[in-house]
Amino acid sequence: MKIIVLGAGQVGTSVAESLVSEANDITVVDTDTGRLALLQERLDLRTVTGNAASPSTLRQAGAEDADLLIAVTQSDQTNLCACRIAKSLFNLPTRIARVRSADYVEHPELLDEANFAVDFSICPEQIVTEYIVKLIEFPEALQVLEFADGLVSLVAVRAFEGGPLVGHPLKDLRKHIPQVDARIAAIFRRDTPITPEGDTQVEAGDEVFCLAATKDIRKVMRELRRMDKSVKRVMIAGGGNIGHRVVRAIENNYQVKVIDRNKHHAEWLAENVKNALVLQGDATDEKLLDEENVDQMDLFLALTNDDENNIMAALLAKRMGARRVAALINRRAYADLVQGSQIDIAISPAQTSIGTLLAHVRRGDVVAVHSLRRGAAEALELVVHGDEKSSQVVGRRIEELPIIKGATIGAIVRRLPRPETVVLRDDVAETRQFKVIMAHHDTVIQAEDHVIVFVVSKKLVPKVEKLFQVGVGFL
């Protein structure tokens, strides 16, 4: 696929890295020649220096025969104009734009074919915000991801010494929680992937990825680690784009304090939040943290625009007694370095949001893509099409499928022939249109199933996509 990426910032660079590794023809456009030179040194791609919203720049980048435009510069206006020009002048088939301003998000008609001609828009800051909110809801987790409109959850946890399943084979999971069907999708031990099988034993310190119906996920997590008490008090360093969004999302349900070093921005923030306490100061100021009782915080979030400040603030908060700390870290090398140290979670904004983009680039009918372990692994939700003649998977048991070492089918979501009413408690019932099926060796895949696949390396993605593609004879 021939793809043009506009913007060589954190998001654009991460997109380029992911797509180049999958044998796509990539051209990156930016006004910063130094940044483009560094990118070209590391990756096999073309670069063009120029204004991303200029017709001549887009022509030079190959817009006349490109398949996809991904506009992810820092400027909404540049991204939107580029999409309009790509449609009007070059009839470029698919156009994706990064849109940060709520003004555009609240008026989706501006993005349609008659206006800016954006096929799909993303807001990385909002995606990261939703990701952080999930981590607050599941304080024991390293990652929390949803599939099939929230019916299935994939949660990464660190197994602890003395956990019910630690030291026991995975096949014992069913004995511990017989009423719950769950799947261990992958295990990473000292950064090395281990294929989960029935006799595989979980060790303390393992990073374990659990897949289950969302309603059952907490029961599965209890088998692997001690459940933390729920989060009540949150301190946030940085009231910028992401910090402000997180405050707005959680301030009605938690006690929130926000620290921002810029006096004018802190004043603006105080006027634009409802229940949070806004403080003006430096989050690496030990005296300020002590005065604001950081040792009583259930969670400390370092969300400024500076990686080093975030790391130092999180380390300081942890040393002073904050129960759990997380830091927003743009540089992947830094994130890999601190993850699992005194900083409980390193959040990579680009890797967190890139899955939304990848779902529109993958071959076949891919509903969702989630980047895992800061880009090393991936989980995909694919829709199965075709019939037994045109598809390699329809009508076949999982044990009959070609083996792709390092790829695991974890779960299937299937539409029921007719809605079913399920009684949850004496006074509570719900109607369900879909059924969550944990994948076992004898599970048969049907057409239109949503299949969730975990791959321990992104290099395996093309093989998985090929397996689920429909033959050319299918109509």
NORBELRA-V223477 format. One record per pair of residues at least 6 apart in sequence whose C-alpha atoms are under 8 Angstrom apart, sorted by the first residue. I is the first residue (numbers start at 1). GAP is how many residues later the second one is. Records with the same first field share a line. If there is no record, write none. Layout:
I: GAP + GAP
This chain:
1: 23 + 24 + 65 + 66 + 67
2: 22 + 23 + 24 + 63 + 64 + 65 + 66
3: 21 + 22 + 23 + 24 + 63 + 64 + 65 + 66 + 67
4: 22 + 23 + 24 + 25 + 57 + 58 + 59 + 62 + 64 + 65 + 66
5: 7 + 10 + 11 + 21 + 22 + 23 + 24 + 64 + 65 + 66 + 67
6: 6 + 22 + 23 + 24 + 46 + 63 + 64 + 65 + 66 + 67 + 73
7: 6 + 21 + 22 + 23 + 45 + 64 + 65 + 66 + 67
8: 20 + 21 + 22 + 27 + 28 + 65
9: 64 + 65
10: 320 + 340
11: 61 + 339 + 343
12: 60 + 61
13: 26
14: 336 + 337 + 340
15: 339 + 342
16: 10 + 12
17: 26
19: 7
20: 6 + 23 + 24 + 25
21: 438
22: 437 + 440
25: 20
26: 19 + 20
27: 18 + 19 + 20 + 21 + 34
28: 8 + 17 + 18 + 19 + 20 + 33
29: 7 + 18 + 19 + 20 + 21 + 22 + 23 + 32
30: 6 + 17 + 18 + 19 + 20 + 21 + 22
31: 18 + 19 + 20 + 21
32: 17
33: 16
36: 11 + 12 + 13
40: 6 + 7
47: 14
48: 9 + 12 + 13
49: 8
50: 7
51: 6
52: 6 + 26 + 27 + 30
53: 25 + 26 + 28 + 29 + 32
54: 28
55: 30 + 31 + 34
58: 28
63: 23 + 27 + 29
64: 26 + 27 + 28
65: 25 + 27
66: 26 + 27
67: 25 + 26 + 27
68: 24 + 25 + 26 + 27 + 28
69: 14 + 17 + 23 + 25 + 26 + 27
70: 25 + 26 + 27
71: 8 + 9 + 11 + 12 + 24 + 25 + 26 + 27
72: 7 + 25 + 26
73: 6 + 25
76: 22 + 23 + 24 + 25
79: 18 + 19 + 20
80: 17 + 36 + 38
81: 35
83: 12 + 13 + 14 + 33 + 34 + 35
84: 31 + 32 + 33 + 34
86: 6 + 9
87: 6 + 30
94: 25
95: 22 + 23 + 24 + 25
96: 22 + 23 + 24 + 25 + 26
97: 21 + 23 + 24 + 25
98: 23 + 24 + 25 + 26
99: 6 + 22 + 23 + 24
100: 22 + 23 + 24 + 25
104: 6 + 7
109: 6
110: 6
111: 6 + 7 + 8
112: 6 + 7
113: 6
122: 234 + 235
124: 225 + 226 + 229
125: 116 + 117 + 224
126: 116 + 119
127: 225 + 226
128: 114 + 221 + 224 + 225
129: 113 + 116 + 117
130: 116
131: 13 + 14 + 221
132: 114
133: 113 + 116 + 117
134: 10
135: 6 + 7 + 8 + 9
136: 95 + 163
137: 93 + 94
138: 6 + 92
139: 89 + 90 + 91 + 92
140: 17 + 85 + 86 + 87 + 88
141: 14 + 15 + 16 + 17
142: 13 + 14 + 15 + 16 + 202 + 203
143: 11 + 12 + 13 + 14
144: 9 + 10 + 11 + 12
145: 8 + 9 + 10 + 225
146: 6 + 7 + 8 + 68
147: 6 + 7 + 221 + 234 + 305
148: 233 + 265 + 302
150: 64
151: 62 + 63 + 64 + 285
152: 59 + 60 + 61 + 62 + 284
153: 58 + 59 + 60 + 61 + 64
154: 55 + 56 + 57 + 58
155: 54 + 55 + 56 + 62
156: 51 + 52 + 53 + 54
157: 50 + 51 + 52 + 53 + 64 + 67 + 68
158: 46 + 47 + 48 + 49 + 50 + 66 + 67
159: 7 + 43 + 44 + 45 + 46 + 47 + 48 + 49 + 65 + 66
160: 6 + 43 + 44 + 45 + 64 + 65 + 66
161: 42 + 43 + 44
162: 42
163: 59 + 60 + 61 + 62 + 63
164: 58 + 59 + 60 + 61
165: 7 + 8 + 37 + 58 + 59
166: 35 + 36 + 37 + 38 + 58
167: 34 + 35 + 36 + 37
168: 32 + 33 + 34
169: 29 + 30 + 31 + 32 + 33
170: 14 + 26 + 27 + 28 + 29 + 30 + 31 + 32
171: 26 + 27 + 28
173: 50
174: 6 + 7
176: 47
177: 42 + 43
180: 36 + 39 + 40
181: 31 + 257
182: 28 + 29 + 30 + 31 + 38 + 256
183: 27 + 28 + 29 + 227 + 228 + 255 + 256
184: 12 + 24 + 25 + 26 + 27 + 226
185: 11 + 23 + 24 + 25 + 26 + 223 + 224 + 225 + 269
186: 7 + 8 + 9 + 10 + 22 + 23 + 24 + 222 + 268 + 270
187: 6 + 7 + 8 + 9 + 19 + 20 + 21 + 22
188: 6 + 18 + 19 + 20
189: 16 + 17 + 18
190: 16
193: 263
195: 211
210: 7 + 10 + 11
211: 6 + 199 + 200
212: 8 + 199 + 226
213: 223
221: 6
231: 23 + 67 + 68
232: 21 + 22 + 23 + 66
233: 21 + 22 + 23 + 63 + 64 + 65 + 66
234: 20 + 21 + 22 + 23 + 63 + 64 + 65 + 66 + 67
235: 21 + 22 + 23 + 24 + 59 + 62 + 64 + 65 + 66
236: 7 + 20 + 21 + 22 + 23 + 64 + 65 + 66 + 67
237: 6 + 21 + 22 + 23 + 46 + 63 + 64 + 65 + 66 + 67 + 73 + 76
238: 20 + 21 + 22 + 23 + 64 + 65 + 66 + 67
239: 19 + 20 + 21 + 26 + 27 + 30 + 64 + 65
240: 63 + 64 + 65
242: 61
243: 60 + 61
244: 25
247: 9 + 11 + 26 + 29
248: 25 + 26
250: 6
251: 23 + 24 + 25
252: 23
255: 21
256: 19 + 20 + 21
257: 19 + 20 + 21 + 22
258: 18 + 19 + 20 + 21
259: 7 + 19 + 20 + 21 + 22 + 23 + 24
260: 6 + 18 + 19 + 20 + 21 + 22 + 23
261: 19 + 20 + 21 + 22
262: 18 + 19
263: 17 + 18
266: 12 + 13 + 14
269: 9
270: 7 + 8
281: 7
282: 6
283: 6 + 30
284: 25 + 28 + 29 + 32
286: 30
289: 28
290: 30
294: 6 + 23 + 26 + 27 + 28
295: 22 + 25 + 26 + 27 + 28
296: 25 + 26 + 27
297: 24 + 25 + 26
298: 24 + 25 + 26
299: 23 + 24 + 25 + 26 + 27
300: 14 + 17 + 22 + 23 + 24 + 25 + 26
301: 13 + 24 + 25 + 26 + 27
302: 8 + 9 + 11 + 12 + 23 + 24 + 25 + 26
303: 7 + 24 + 25
304: 6 + 24
306: 23
307: 21 + 22 + 23 + 24
310: 17 + 18 + 19
311: 16 + 18 + 32
314: 11 + 12 + 13 + 29
315: 10 + 27 + 28
317: 8
318: 6 + 7 + 24 + 25
324: 19 + 20
325: 18 + 19 + 20
326: 17 + 18 + 19 + 20 + 21
327: 16 + 18 + 19 + 20
328: 18 + 19 + 20 + 21
329: 6 + 17 + 18 + 19 + 20
330: 17 + 18 + 19 + 20
331: 17
332: 16 + 42
335: 11 + 12 + 13 + 39
336: 10 + 38
338: 8
339: 6 + 7
348: 26
351: 20 + 21 + 23 + 24
352: 18 + 19 + 22
354: 16 + 17
355: 13 + 14 + 15 + 16
356: 12 + 13 + 14
358: 11
359: 7 + 8 + 9 + 10
360: 6
362: 103
363: 102 + 106
364: 18 + 101 + 104 + 105
365: 17 + 18 + 19
366: 14 + 15 + 16 + 17
367: 13 + 14 + 15 + 16
368: 12 + 13 + 14
369: 9 + 10 + 11 + 12
370: 8 + 9 + 10
371: 6 + 7 + 8
372: 6 + 7
375: 83
376: 80 + 81 + 82
377: 77 + 78 + 79 + 80 + 81
378: 76 + 77 + 78 + 79 + 80
379: 73 + 74 + 75 + 76
380: 72 + 73 + 74
381: 69 + 70 + 71 + 72
382: 68 + 69 + 70 + 71 + 86
383: 65 + 66 + 67 + 68
384: 9 + 10 + 62 + 63 + 64 + 65 + 66 + 67 + 84
385: 6 + 9 + 62 + 63 + 83 + 84 + 85
386: 8 + 61 + 84 + 85 + 88
387: 7 + 8 + 60 + 87
388: 6 + 7
390: 80 + 81 + 82 + 83 + 84
391: 77 + 78 + 79 + 80
392: 9 + 75 + 76 + 77 + 78
393: 8 + 52 + 53 + 74 + 75
394: 50 + 51 + 52 + 53
395: 49 + 50 + 51 + 52
396: 48 + 49
397: 44 + 45 + 46 + 47 + 48
398: 11 + 41 + 42 + 43 + 44 + 45 + 46 + 47
399: 42 + 43
404: 56 + 59 + 60
406: 49 + 50 + 51 + 54
407: 46 + 47 + 48 + 49 + 53 + 57
408: 45 + 46 + 47
409: 30 + 42 + 43 + 44 + 45
410: 28 + 29 + 41 + 42 + 43 + 44
411: 25 + 26 + 27 + 28 + 40 + 41 + 42
412: 24 + 25 + 26 + 27 + 37 + 38 + 39 + 40
413: 21 + 22 + 23 + 24 + 36 + 37 + 38
414: 20 + 21 + 22 + 23 + 34 + 35 + 36
415: 18 + 19 + 20 + 34
416: 17 + 18 + 19
418: 15
419: 12 + 13 + 14 + 15
420: 11 + 12 + 13
421: 8 + 9 + 10 + 11
422: 7 + 8 + 9 + 10
423: 6 + 7
424: 6
455: 6
